[in-house]
Amino acid sequence: MIVVIGGTTGLGLSAAEAFIKADAQVVVVGRKPDSLKTALHYLGDQADGVSGDASDPDTSPQAVEVALQQFGAFDGLYHVAGGSGRKFGDGPIHELTDEGIAQTLDLNLKSVLYSNRAALQQFLKQDSGGAILNMASVLGYSPSPKFFATHVYAAAKAAIIGVTKAAASYYAPKNVRLNVIAPALVDTPMAQRAVANDEITRYIKSKQPLDGGRVGVPEDLDSAAVWLMSDGARFVTGQVLAVDGGWGVCEGQYDPAAG
């Protein structure tokens, strides 16, 4: 039984469907009641849900409680929720607004700490072991300054990697595994600014050259997420798996005509 924080749209919804196809039950969490209703209708009777903001410390404990009440178990947490703080004032450090710093960290880092805390408290209470998978980004360690200069977002995603590794070490004796999945540019609601930009998509052809040099789709991450949350990865913890189309090993070429 897996709780998916940010599981009502995009990457999280795709993963929730994949978990169900792999015979898991899921509780999905999303901010918008309408999106939650649509997601639950789509996922069927192996899913339940919670409408709440991941940056609210009460949301994740509520999701864990729903898992226990509705399905009688809690085995894993996949934290997908996050997003750009560009509209609040994230950007290069010298241009940051106070709101940009606060909102971006709330959405991308505090929310992870809250969900992981709720999961670990329940795992320790159960004395059962468990699995946590956190979503970071290639921008946490492989920047792209021309097109993706949101430095608080990058800091938050790097911090997710750091805290996941630290926690993986600390909780390994309790048989709790924590890992990270790090995508590059994927076509999600959050990524529409970049996906709709012709200059960026031309850049992606050489930066993410696998499979024709395309922007990723949510389904590209599903198999990795299912494996990392499964018993098949029972000897894997503290790892960062990049599902990035080659981003991390390719330079990427800018369009000379664009300057």
C-alpha positions as CSV (number, residue, x, y, z in Angstrom):
1,M,0.0,0.0,0.0
2,I,1.6,3.2,-1.2
3,V,0.9,6.8,-0.5
4,V,1.6,9.1,-3.5
5,I,2.0,12.8,-2.5
6,G,1.2,14.8,-5.6
7,G,-0.6,11.8,-7.1
8,T,-3.6,13.4,-8.8
9,T,-1.9,14.7,-12.0
10,G,1.2,14.3,-14.1
11,L,4.0,12.2,-12.9
12,G,2.2,11.2,-9.7
13,L,-1.0,10.0,-11.3
14,S,1.0,8.0,-13.9
15,A,2.9,6.4,-11.1
16,A,-0.2,5.6,-9.1
17,E,-1.7,3.8,-12.1
18,A,1.5,1.9,-12.5
19,F,1.5,0.9,-8.8
20,I,-2.0,-0.4,-9.2
21,K,-1.1,-2.4,-12.3
22,A,1.7,-3.9,-10.2
23,D,-1.0,-5.1,-7.6
24,A,-0.5,-2.3,-5.1
25,Q,-3.2,-0.1,-3.5
26,V,-2.7,3.6,-3.4
27,V,-3.7,6.7,-1.6
28,V,-3.2,9.8,-3.7
29,V,-2.8,13.3,-2.4
30,G,-3.5,16.5,-4.4
31,R,-4.3,20.1,-3.7
32,K,-7.4,20.5,-5.9
33,P,-10.6,18.6,-5.0
34,D,-11.6,18.4,-8.7
35,S,-8.3,16.8,-9.7
36,L,-8.6,14.4,-6.9
37,K,-12.1,13.4,-7.9
38,T,-11.1,12.9,-11.5
39,A,-8.0,10.9,-10.4
40,L,-10.0,8.5,-8.2
41,H,-12.5,7.9,-10.9
42,Y,-9.7,7.0,-13.3
43,L,-7.8,4.8,-10.8
44,G,-10.7,2.8,-9.6
45,D,-11.4,0.9,-6.4
46,Q,-7.8,0.2,-5.6
47,A,-7.3,3.9,-4.8
48,D,-8.4,6.4,-2.2
49,G,-7.4,10.0,-1.8
50,V,-6.8,13.1,0.3
51,S,-7.3,16.7,-0.8
52,G,-4.6,18.8,0.8
53,D,-1.5,20.9,0.3
54,A,1.7,18.9,0.7
55,S,3.3,21.9,2.3
56,D,0.8,21.7,5.2
57,P,2.3,19.5,7.9
58,D,-1.1,17.9,8.6
59,T,-1.7,16.6,5.0
60,S,0.7,13.6,5.0
61,P,-0.2,12.2,8.4
62,Q,-3.8,12.3,7.2
63,A,-2.9,10.4,4.0
64,V,-1.1,7.7,6.1
65,E,-4.2,7.4,8.3
66,V,-6.5,7.0,5.3
67,A,-4.2,4.2,4.0
68,L,-4.4,2.4,7.4
69,Q,-8.2,2.9,7.6
70,Q,-9.1,2.0,4.1
71,F,-6.6,-0.6,3.2
72,G,-5.2,-1.8,6.6
73,A,-1.6,-1.2,5.7
74,F,1.1,1.4,4.9
75,D,4.2,0.1,3.1
76,G,5.6,3.0,1.1
77,L,5.6,6.7,0.3
78,Y,6.3,8.3,-3.1
79,H,6.7,12.0,-2.9
80,V,6.2,13.7,-6.2
81,A,4.6,17.0,-5.2
82,G,6.7,20.1,-6.0
83,G,6.8,22.8,-8.6
84,S,8.3,25.9,-10.0
85,G,8.5,29.0,-7.9
86,R,9.2,31.2,-10.8
87,K,5.9,33.1,-10.6
88,F,6.7,34.0,-6.9
89,G,10.1,35.3,-7.7
90,D,12.5,32.4,-8.0
91,G,15.3,32.9,-10.4
92,P,19.0,33.8,-10.3
93,I,20.1,34.6,-6.8
94,H,20.6,38.3,-7.3
95,E,17.0,38.6,-8.5
96,L,15.3,36.5,-5.8
97,T,12.3,37.9,-4.0
98,D,11.6,36.9,-0.4
99,E,8.3,35.3,-1.5
100,G,10.1,33.4,-4.1
101,I,12.5,31.9,-1.6
102,A,9.8,31.1,0.9
103,Q,7.2,29.7,-1.5
104,T,9.7,27.6,-3.5
105,L,11.2,26.0,-0.3
106,D,7.7,25.3,1.1
107,L,6.6,23.6,-2.1
108,N,9.7,21.6,-2.8
109,L,11.6,21.0,0.4
110,K,9.4,21.5,3.5
111,S,6.7,19.3,1.9
112,V,9.2,16.5,1.5
113,L,10.3,16.8,5.1
114,Y,6.7,16.7,6.3
115,S,5.8,13.6,4.2
116,N,8.9,11.7,5.1
117,R,8.5,12.5,8.7
118,A,4.9,11.1,8.6
119,A,6.0,8.0,6.8
120,L,9.0,7.3,9.1
121,Q,6.9,7.8,12.2
122,Q,4.5,5.2,11.0
123,F,7.2,2.8,9.9
124,L,8.8,3.0,13.3
125,K,5.5,2.5,15.0
126,Q,4.8,-0.5,13.0
127,D,8.4,-1.8,13.3
128,S,7.8,-3.0,9.7
129,G,10.4,-1.5,7.5
130,G,9.2,0.4,4.4
131,A,10.2,2.3,1.4
132,I,10.3,6.0,0.6
133,L,11.0,7.4,-2.9
134,N,11.5,11.2,-3.2
135,M,11.5,13.1,-6.4
136,A,14.4,15.5,-7.0
137,S,15.5,16.9,-10.4
138,V,18.6,16.8,-12.5
139,L,18.8,20.6,-11.8
140,G,19.9,19.7,-8.3
141,Y,23.3,18.7,-9.6
142,S,23.4,19.4,-13.3
143,P,22.4,23.0,-14.0
144,S,21.3,24.5,-17.3
145,P,21.9,28.3,-16.8
146,K,20.3,29.7,-20.0
147,F,16.9,28.1,-19.7
148,F,16.5,26.9,-16.1
149,A,18.0,29.5,-13.8
150,T,15.7,29.0,-10.8
151,H,18.2,28.8,-8.0
152,V,16.0,28.2,-5.1
153,Y,14.3,25.3,-6.9
154,A,17.8,23.8,-7.6
155,A,18.8,24.3,-4.0
156,A,15.6,22.5,-2.8
157,K,16.1,19.6,-5.2
158,A,19.8,19.2,-4.1
159,A,18.6,19.3,-0.5
160,I,16.2,16.4,-1.2
161,I,19.1,14.4,-2.4
162,G,21.1,15.2,0.7
163,V,18.4,14.6,3.3
164,T,17.4,11.3,1.5
165,K,20.9,10.0,1.7
166,A,21.3,11.0,5.3
167,A,18.0,9.4,6.3
168,A,18.8,6.3,4.2
169,S,22.0,5.8,6.4
170,Y,20.2,6.5,9.6
171,Y,17.1,4.3,9.1
172,A,18.8,1.4,7.3
173,P,19.1,-0.7,10.5
174,K,15.3,-0.4,10.7
175,N,15.0,-1.8,7.2
176,V,13.6,1.4,5.8
177,R,14.9,2.3,2.4
178,L,15.0,5.8,1.0
179,N,15.9,6.6,-2.6
180,V,15.6,9.5,-5.1
181,I,14.4,9.6,-8.7
182,A,15.7,12.6,-10.7
183,P,14.0,13.4,-14.0
184,A,15.0,16.0,-16.5
185,L,12.5,17.9,-18.6
186,V,9.2,16.0,-18.6
187,D,5.9,17.1,-20.1
188,T,3.8,17.9,-17.1
189,P,1.5,20.8,-16.1
190,M,4.4,22.4,-14.3
191,A,6.7,22.2,-17.3
192,Q,4.5,23.9,-19.9
193,R,6.6,27.1,-20.0
194,A,9.6,25.1,-21.2
195,V,7.7,22.5,-23.3
196,A,6.0,25.3,-25.3
197,N,9.2,27.1,-26.0
198,D,10.7,26.1,-29.4
199,E,14.2,27.2,-28.5
200,I,14.1,25.0,-25.4
201,T,12.8,22.0,-27.3
202,R,15.5,22.4,-29.9
203,Y,18.1,22.4,-27.0
204,I,16.5,19.3,-25.6
205,K,17.2,17.4,-28.8
206,S,20.9,17.3,-27.9
207,K,20.6,17.6,-24.1
208,Q,18.2,14.6,-23.8
209,P,19.2,12.7,-27.0
210,L,17.7,9.3,-26.2
211,D,14.7,8.2,-28.2
212,G,14.9,10.9,-30.8
213,G,15.9,13.7,-28.5
214,R,12.5,14.4,-27.0
215,V,10.9,15.9,-23.9
216,G,10.1,13.1,-21.4
217,V,6.6,11.9,-20.6
218,P,5.4,10.7,-17.2
219,E,5.3,7.1,-18.2
220,D,9.1,7.2,-18.7
221,L,9.5,7.2,-14.9
222,D,6.9,4.6,-14.0
223,S,9.0,1.4,-14.2
224,A,11.8,3.0,-12.2
225,A,9.4,4.1,-9.5
226,V,7.6,0.7,-9.3
227,W,10.9,-1.1,-9.0
228,L,12.4,1.2,-6.4
229,M,9.2,0.8,-4.3
230,S,9.1,-3.0,-4.7
231,D,10.8,-5.9,-2.9
232,G,12.9,-6.2,-6.1
233,A,14.9,-3.2,-4.8
234,R,15.0,-4.5,-1.2
235,F,18.9,-4.2,-1.1
236,V,18.9,-0.6,-2.6
237,T,18.9,2.5,-0.4
238,G,20.4,6.0,-0.5
239,Q,20.6,6.0,-4.3
240,V,19.8,8.7,-6.9
241,L,18.4,7.3,-10.1
242,A,18.4,9.7,-13.0
243,V,15.7,9.1,-15.6
244,D,16.8,11.9,-17.8
245,G,17.1,10.9,-21.5
246,G,20.9,11.5,-21.3
247,W,20.7,15.0,-19.7
248,G,23.4,14.3,-17.2
249,V,26.0,13.0,-19.7
250,C,25.3,15.3,-22.6
251,E,26.4,18.9,-23.2
252,G,23.4,20.2,-25.1
253,Q,23.7,22.6,-28.0
254,Y,22.2,26.0,-28.2
255,D,20.7,27.4,-31.4
256,P,23.3,29.8,-32.8
257,A,20.6,31.9,-34.5
258,A,19.0,32.6,-31.2
259,G,22.1,34.3,-29.7
